[in-house]
Amino acid sequence: MDSNTLKLYEKPVFINSFLLCITIGLFIVKIFFGIITRSLALQADAFDNLTDIVMALAALIGILYSNKKPNEKFPYGYYKIENIISLIVSFFIFFTAYNIIVQSITSILNYFKGIERVIIVSPVIIVFLIISLGISFCLTLYLKLIGKRSRSPIIESEANEKLYDNFISFSVIVGFICAIFNIFLLDSIIGLIICIFLIKGGYDIFLNSTKTLLDAVIEFDKRKELFELIESYPKVKNVDSLEVRSYGRYIFAEMIVSLNKDLTLSQIQSLKNILSNNIKNHFPHIFKLIIITKTQEKPVIKVAVPLLENNDLDSQISDHFGESPFFAILEVQKDNNVVSLQNYNFINNRYANLEKRKGINIADWLISEKIDKVYLKKELKKGPKLIFENSLVQVIITELTSLKEIISWEIENQ
């Protein structure tokens, strides 16, 4: 969905700014209550919110720097800044998780020695925890609805992450309720379990950031579909390489594509534009495409010619593309600068009797036959002309009158 059609509360900047403010508020209050109540579970829950802060902050930085154009010093832009910040924060998460794990294990061991860690419980704390869980739950619903409407994979991933937060916050409430009945051991156990999730979140941030900063090629689950889409274009001979990398939260795809040698510079640029638009329509999560093309000589050129009759090579060229009774398909081969007619055949025009869309149907059929050139006596109508242009089929208006003359011209001018 175009960001210009989204309402304010649906735009990524607003969503991540709102998420950042709420999460920072919850982090500060949770860490405060966690310290004064001596609750390890609540402290771990607070630092679990830190992973959400990283996600929201990284998204905002990515949005900010996505508007900055690449330059000579930074040809891929400034997207990795968010990964540098995320990497630093991941170390802080590991350090915090380590300290809480040590305290939790020590507390559990002391419990069996008869030394119990007492946490402070009050109605204010319980009310706060219930309110914070409600806020987190409402935020999850909000992200789910906006993610579904905007079809944003980033927002959807943030919504899924909030589901884990809800579970963790609920477990902390359970720990405090048990503490009311003097069951304090559960707080240390819950804190230990939360730290496992905390380390998992920190590890994911660390791994993704490190891969991006090292310019690693990422796994792309739709690589096969992307290959097939590119190779489906008649003028594409081969996809020599395809590398998918992430820069911040943005996915870049770089490819080297071999094209037919007979394409002009304008045709190559047109193919790159068409290919780029089609790929982005099919794979909207790809932020930027870098397409490098190189020409590769095509040994056999397929040529289509509309004919008035089937009189072998003496057949006359038809003036009317759509109403031509026959089409000749020529295969002209070039081998060591020697050009020859390799094969030819005549095909009845099955669309000649249609009342409408003759030319469009014939153009689609010729495209499916991998035609490289079409010889005509007159200019085409807009429909079939556009089909040939989009498929980069060369349309040649000629004054030649017979198929034999076309063959001679092809052999002499290849």
Long-range contacts (C-beta under 8 A, 24 or more apart in sequence): 1-149, 1-150, 1-151, 6-150, 9-146, 10-146, 10-149, 10-150, 12-59, 12-63, 12-152, 12-154, 12-155, 13-60, 13-63, 15-143, 15-146, 15-155, 16-56, 16-57, 16-59, 16-60, 16-63, 17-56, 17-60, 19-52, 19-55, 19-56, 19-139, 19-143, 19-158, 20-53, 20-56, 20-57, 20-60, 22-135, 22-139, 23-49, 23-52, 23-53, 23-56, 24-53, 26-132, 26-135, 26-136, 27-53, 29-128, 29-132, 30-132, 33-125, 33-128, 36-120, 37-119, 37-120, 37-121, 37-125, 38-117, 38-118, 38-119, 38-120, 39-119, 39-172, 39-175, 39-176, 39-179, 39-187, 39-191, 40-100, 40-103, 40-104, 40-107, 40-117, 40-187, 40-188, 40-190, 40-191, 40-192, 41-171, 41-172, 41-175, 41-187, 41-188, 41-190, 41-191, 41-194, 42-129, 42-172, 42-176, 43-100, 43-191, 44-97, 44-100, 44-168, 44-190, 44-191, 44-194, 44-195, 44-198, 45-168, 45-169, 45-172, 45-194, 47-93, 47-96, 47-97, 47-100, 47-198, 48-165, 48-168, 48-194, 48-197, 48-198, 48-201, 49-165, 50-89, 50-92, 50-93, 50-96, 51-93, 51-161, 51-198, 51-201, 51-202, 51-205, 52-158, 52-161, 52-162, 52-165, 53-89, 54-85, 54-86, 54-89, 54-90, 54-205, 55-158, 55-161, 56-158, 57-82, 57-85, 58-82, 58-83, 58-85, 58-86, 58-248, 58-249, 59-154, 59-158, 59-249, 61-85, 61-248, 62-248, 62-249, 62-250, 65-248, 66-250, 66-287, 76-247, 76-252, 77-247, 79-247, 79-248, 79-249, 79-250, 80-212, 80-213, 80-247, 80-248, 81-248, 82-248, 82-249, 83-208, 83-209, 83-212, 83-213, 83-248, 84-209, 84-213, 86-205, 86-208, 86-209, 87-205, 87-206, 87-209, 87-210, 87-213, 89-205, 90-202, 90-203, 90-205, 90-206, 90-209, 91-206, 93-198, 93-199, 93-201, 93-202, 93-205, 94-199, 94-202, 94-206, 96-198, 97-195, 97-198, 97-199, 97-202, 100-191, 100-192, 100-194, 100-195, 100-198, 101-192, 101-195, 103-188, 103-191, 104-188, 104-189, 104-191, 104-192, 104-195, 105-192, 107-185, 107-188, 108-185, 108-188, 108-189, 108-192, 111-184, 111-185, 111-188, 116-184, 116-185, 117-184, 117-187, 117-188, 118-184, 119-176, 119-179, 119-184, 119-187, 121-176, 121-179, 121-180, 125-176, 126-173, 126-176, 126-177, 129-169, 129-172, 129-173, 129-176, 130-173, 132-169, 133-166, 133-169, 133-170, 133-173, 136-162, 136-165, 136-166, 136-169, 137-166, 140-165, 140-166, 151-284, 153-285, 154-249, 164-197, 168-194, 168-197, 208-246, 211-246, 212-245, 212-246, 212-247, 212-248, 215-245, 216-245, 217-243, 217-244, 217-245, 218-244, 218-245, 218-246, 218-251, 220-244, 220-251, 220-253, 222-283, 225-282, 226-253, 226-279, 226-282, 226-283, 229-278, 229-279, 229-282, 230-255, 230-257, 230-275, 230-279, 233-271, 233-274, 233-275, 233-391, 234-367, 234-370, 234-371, 234-372, 234-391, 234-392, 234-393, 235-259, 235-260, 235-263, 235-267, 235-271, 235-391, 235-392, 236-271, 236-275, 237-296, 237-298, 238-296, 240-294, 244-286, 250-287, 250-288, 251-285, 251-286, 251-287, 251-288, 252-286, 252-287, 252-288, 252-289, 252-290, 253-279, 253-283, 253-286, 253-288, 253-289, 253-290, 254-289, 254-290, 254-292, 255-289, 255-290, 255-291, 255-292, 256-292, 256-293, 256-294, 257-291, 257-292, 257-293, 257-294, 258-293, 258-294, 258-295, 258-296, 259-293, 259-294, 259-295, 259-296, 260-295, 260-296, 260-297, 260-298, 260-372, 261-295, 261-296, 261-297, 261-298, 262-298, 262-301, 262-372, 262-394, 263-295, 263-392, 267-392, 268-293, 268-295, 270-389, 270-392, 271-392, 274-390, 297-334, 298-372, 299-333, 299-334, 299-335, 300-331, 300-332, 300-333, 300-334, 300-342, 301-331, 301-332, 301-333, 301-334, 301-372, 301-373, 301-410, 301-414, 302-329, 302-330, 302-331, 302-332, 302-369, 302-370, 302-371, 302-372, 302-373, 303-329, 303-330, 303-331, 303-332, 303-371, 303-372, 303-373, 303-374, 303-375, 303-406, 303-410, 304-328, 304-329, 304-330, 304-366, 304-369, 304-371, 304-373, 304-374, 304-375, 305-330, 305-374, 305-375, 305-403, 305-406, 306-349, 306-375, 306-376, 307-346, 307-403, 310-346, 312-403, 313-402, 313-403, 313-404, 313-407, 314-402, 314-403, 314-404, 315-346, 315-402, 315-403, 316-401, 316-402, 316-403, 317-375, 317-377, 317-398, 317-400, 317-401, 317-402, 317-403, 317-406, 318-377, 319-377, 319-378, 320-378, 321-359, 321-362, 321-376, 321-378, 321-380, 321-384, 322-351, 322-352, 322-358, 322-359, 322-362, 322-384, 323-349, 323-352, 323-358, 324-349, 324-352, 325-349, 325-352, 327-362, 327-366, 328-403, 329-369, 329-371, 330-406, 330-407, 330-410, 332-407, 332-410, 332-411, 332-414, 334-414, 339-410, 339-411, 339-412, 339-414, 340-411, 341-407, 341-410, 341-411, 344-407, 357-383, 359-383, 359-384, 360-384, 360-387, 363-387, 363-388, 366-393, 367-391, 367-393, 375-400, 375-406
